[in-house]
Amino acid sequence: MLGAYRVLLRPPGTARLIVSLLIGRIPIGIFSLAIVLLVRAETGSFAQAGAASAAWAIGAGVLAPVQGRLVDRFGQPAVLIPSTLANALAVIGVVVCARSHSPTWALCFFAFVGGAGLPPLGACMRSVWAQVFEHDTDARTTAYTFEGIVAEAFFIVGPVITTVLIAVSSTSVALIAAVVLSLTGTIWFATAPLARSWKSSEPHERTRAGAMGSPGMRTLMLALVPTGISFGALEVAMPAFAAEHGAEAEFAGVLLSIMAAGSVVGGVWYGARQWTTPVVERFIVLHVLLAVGTLPLLLATSIPVMAVMAAIAGLALAPSAAAGYLLIDHVAPPGTTTEATTWMMTSNVAGAAAGAALAGVIVEASSARWGIALACAGPVIGAIVSVTLRRTLLPAPGSVAATEAEASAARPAAAEAVER
């Protein structure tokens, strides 16, 4: 099964991009947690820590599509290098403000800039995959699934790395180490030949709406926001569930890691297969499976049972995300692929923020089970949206899918002309 992923190493130069991507994305699992722990340790305030964390998430979510549009217009190095430098300086600013007990607004300012400056490595890598495997849908599916697996893996190991770094040194050192990794990976990625030579396809008509000018992209985002709500709700409901069942609230991290591990297993299986079903059907089916797989979380009556249910719920996560990435090739207007990918991130971040806020109110007023119910409702709503609006998920003019369809239609005509 794992042998199918060797296709990613065949094109010249992809090995360097993969290694630099892995280095540059390790900090994603470190930054937000380490900032919360640093601010809490230095100021003694959970409120300030939460405000800084929220500012980081808002910066990352709001500015990601802007960075994506700039990449599509000016190329990858022109955006990645300034972004990672801004991110590094802002994180150092957070450390200085926390240690000097600066006002909350100063902490939030630097946290916002740090989140906004997160280099869009994942989106850039996906754009390179789309170009390298332009005529090989199976390889693109494998590549996009690999992206989902990498993201889930670092959400598992990121907190572990953070804990180890803090144990052997300090929270400040953990953040500085994350900065060094981000700078190293991003600059090595941005200076690679494939990244420097990548060019976005020319749009038929450049509009202010950009990627969101496509009805299919709007449907995709409407389907993904509720899924993001589920993730945010689980981050609040799982600690409450652990506490209600006699464990420390921090044990929720283990439960969430088990879910991420399930996602990795499902992703490895999905990316190793060759698929013949149309991507629109695949996305809808996987979204429905994600909704169905999440519902058993409501049946958990103990932590061991919840661990099993979390693993099941995670199985469809990476596959559905990979299908969503492939669907972007189907519905995004030409010249907007990087921006379209960052919109996926924004929809997840926006949904997660709303889910966490709603779950906090619900759990406070009732119990963890109702917070979990909110988390289960998210994928169900997303699946309903994707099924109801599936007719809008048509290939955008000039998109990869439209080009492939035109080529497929032209082949029989060309063969008939030759026979004549």
N, C-alpha and C positions, 0 to 999 in steps of 0.2 A: 504493500500500500504506500509506504513512504517513498518507494522508488519513483512514483509518479511525479514527485516534486523535483526530480533531477532536471526536468525540462526547464526550470527557472534558471539553471546555471549554463545552459547551452549558448545563449546569445553572448557574444563578447562584451565584457564590461559589467555584466549583471552581478557577478560575484562581489565586486567592490561595492556596488550600490546596496546589496543585501547586508553586507557586514557593516557598512557605515550607517545604514538604517537601523540595524539592531543596536548599535552603540548610541545613536542619537535619540532613540525612543525609550531607552531605559529610564531616563529622568521623568517621563510622563507618570510613571508609577511612584515617583519619589516626591516631586515638587509639592503637590497639594497636601499630602499627609505631613510632610516635614514642615511646611509652613504653619499648619495648625499646631503641631507639637512645639515648634519654636516660639510662636507668639504666646501660646498658653504658658510655656515654661518661663518666658522672660517677663510677661506682664501679669500672669496669674488670672487672666480673664478669658473665659470661654467665649464671651460675647465678641471681644476683639479678634480672637482666633477665627470664629465663625464669619465675622465680617470680612476678614482678609481672604478666607477661603472662597466666600461668595464673590468677592471682587475679582479674584483670579478666574473663577469659572465664567463670570460674565464677560471678562475681557477675552477669554479664549473663544467663547461662543459667538460674541457679536462681531469680532474682527476676523474670524476665520474666513468667511466668504469674501471679505475685502482682500485679504491676502491671496486667496484663490484667484480672484479676478485679476489682480496684479501679475500673478504668475502666468496666467493665460496671455496677458498682453506683453509682458516684458521678459519672460523667461524665468527659469528656476533660480540660477545664481543671483540674479538681481534682487530677488525677494528673500531667499533663504539666508544669505549672509547678513544683511542688515537686521533681519528678524531675530536671528540667534544672538547677535550682539546686543540688541535692545533687551531681549529676554535676560541675558546674563547680567547686564547692568541693573535691571529692575530687581532681580532676585537679590543681588548684593545690597540694593537699597532696602529691601524688606529686612534683611539681616541687620543692617545698621539701625534702621528704625526700631526694630524689636528690642535690640540690645540697649538702645539709648532711651527706651520708653517714650517714643515719639507719639504724637496724637494719633487717634484711630484713622483720621482722614489721610494722614501721610502713609500709614501702613497700607490702607486700601488703594491709594493712588499707585504705589509701586507694585502692589499685587495685581492690580488691573493691567498695568503696562506689561508686567511679566506674563500674564495669561495671554494678552493680546499679541505679545511677541513670540509666542510658541511657534517655532518653525513648522510649516505644514508638510513635514517629511512624508507622512503617510499618503497625503493627497498627491504629492509630487511623484512618489514611487508608483502610485496607481496610474498616473498619467503616462509614465514611462512604460509600464506594462502594456497599457492600451496601444501604444505606438509599436513596441517591440513585437507584440503578438496580435497585431491588427487583423491578421487573416487566420488566426488560430483561436477559435472560441474556447476550446477545451483548455488550452494553455492559459488563456485569460482567466477562466474560472479557477484554475489551480492557483494562479498568481494572486487573485483577489481573496481567495480563501486563506492563503498564506498570510496576507495582511491582517485578516481577522484573527488568525491564530496568534500572530505576533502580539497584537494588541491585548488579547486575553492573557497571554503568558506574562506580559509585563505588569498587568494588573494583579497577577498572582505573586510574582517575585519582587515587584517594586516595594511593597510594604515590608517584605522580609529584608531586603537590602537596606531600607531605611532603618529598621530596628537594629540591624547589625552595626551599621555605621554610628548610630547614636550610642550603642552599648560600648563600642571601642573608642569613641571620641566624643562628639557632641552633635546636637541638631544643626548647628551652624556649619560644621564640617560636612554633614550629610548634604546640605543644600549646595555648598561650594563644590562638592564632588559631582553633584548632579549638573551643575553649571559646566564643569569641565567636560563631562561626558557629552552634554548637549552641543557644546561648541565643537568638540572634536568630531563627533559623528556628522553634524550638519555641514561643517566646512568641507570635510572629506567627501561627503555626498555631493555638495554643490559644485565642487571642482572636478568631479568625475566626467569623462567624455560624454557619456550618455545623457547626463543631466545638462551639460553645457550645450549639447547639440539638439536637445529636445525643443520642438516648436509646436505651439498649439495650432490646430487647423484654422484656416481663415473662416470667420463667421460669414454666413450669407448676408446677414444684416445685424450690425451691432446695436443693441438697445440698452436702455437703462435697466431693464428687468434682468438682463443677463441670462444666467441659467434658469431663473425662475420664470422666464417668458414662455416656457414649455408647459402645456397642461399636464403632461406626464410627470414632470418634475414636481409640480405642485401637488399632485396626487401622492407621489412618493413621499414627500415631506409630511403630508397629512397622515399618512400611514405610519411614519416613523416617530412622530412626536409622542403619541400614546405609549409606544414602546419605551421611549426615554423616560416617560412618567413612571413606568414600571420599575426601571433601574433606580430612580431617585427614591421611590417609595420603599424599595427593599433595603436601601441603605439606612433608613430610619426604622422600618418595621423589624428587621432581623435583630438588631440590638435589643429592641423591646421584647421580642420573642425569647431571646436567650435569657434575658433578665427574669421574665415571667416563669421560666422553666428551671430556675435555680443556678444558672451559669452567669459568669461575668458578661457584661454587655459587649466587651471586647471580643468575646468568642464568636460574635457575628462575623468577624473577619474570616474565620475558618469556614463558616457556612457559605459566605460569598466566594471564597477561593474555590470551594468545592463546585459551585455553580460554574465558575470560570473554567475549571478543569474539565467539566462536562462539555463546555463549549469547545474547548481545544480538541477533545476526542471526536465530537461531531464534525468539527471543521476538517480534521485530518481525513476522516472517512469521505466527506463530501468532495474535498478538493482532489482526491485520488481517483475519482470516478469520471467516466466520460458520459456526458448527458446529451440526450437527443431531444428532450422536451423543450419547447420554446421558453425563453427566460421569463416571460411574463407569467406563464402558467407556473413555472418553478417558484418564482417569488411569492405568488399567492399561496401555493400549497405549503411552502415553508413557513410563511407567516401564520397560516392556520395551525400548522404543527407546533409553532412556537406558543400560540395561544392555548392549545390543548395541553401541551407539556407543562405550562405554568400553573394550570388550574389545580393539580394535585398538591401544590403548596398549602392549599386550604385544609387539606386532610391531615397535616402534620400535627401530632399531639405530644411530641417529645423531640428533643434535639437530635437523637439518632435518626428518627423518622424524617425530620426536616432535612438532615444531611442527604439522605437518599433522594428525597423529592427535589432538592436543589440540584443534584447531579442530573436528574431527568430533565428538569426545567432548562438546564444549560445546553442540552444536546443540540437544539436547533438554533442557538444564538449565532454562532459563527457562520453556519450555512445560510441563514436568512440574510445576514449582513453581506456575505459574498454575493448572493443573488441580487441584493440591492445595488451593490457596486456595478455588477454586470448590467443591471437595468439602466444605470446611468448612461452607458454606451448606447442604449436603446432610445432613451427619451431626451437626453440633454442636447441642446442646440450645439452645432459645431463651434469650436473655439471657446467652449465654456467648461471643458471636462474637469479641470482642477477646481474651479469655483463650485461646480456641481457637487464634487466630492466633499468640499468643506461645508456645503449646506447640510450634508448628512450629519456631520459632526455638530453643527449648530442646532439641528432639530433634536438630536439626542441630548445635548447640554440643556437646551431650553426645557425639554420634557423632564429631564432629571431634576432641574431646579424646582419646577412646579410640583413634581411628584414628591420631592423631599418636604417641601413646605406643606402640601396637603396632608401627607402622611403624618407629619409632626402634630398637626391639629387633630387629626382623627385618632391617633394613638393616645394623645393626651386626654381626649374626651371619652375614649372607650377602652380599646385594648389593641394588642399587636395584631390580632386576627383580622380586624377591620383594615389595618394598614396593609396587611398581606392581600386582602380582598381588592384594595385599590391597585396593588401591583399586578394582580391577576387580570383585572379589568383592562389594563393598558393594551396588552397584545391582542385581546379580544376585539377591542375597538379598532385597533390598527388593521386587523384581519378583515373586519367588516368594511372598513373604508376601501381597502385594496380590492375586495370582491365587488363592492358596489360600483366603484369608479374604474373598473378594469378596462373599459372601453377607451379611457383617456390615455392608457399606456401604449400609445402607438408610436412607431419610430418617428422622431423629429426629422424634418427635411435636412439632408446632409449629414445626419448622424452616422456612426459606425454601422448600426443595424440597417439603416436605410440604404447605405452604400452596398452592404453585403446583399441585401434583398435585390437591389438593382442588378448587381453582378450575377446573382443566381438566375434572375429572369432573362438576362442577356445571353447566358450560355446556351440554352436550347435554341434561341433564335440564330445565334452564330453557327451552331452545328447544322441547323437546317439550311442556312445559306451555303455552307460548304458542300453539303450534299447536292444542292442544286447546281 
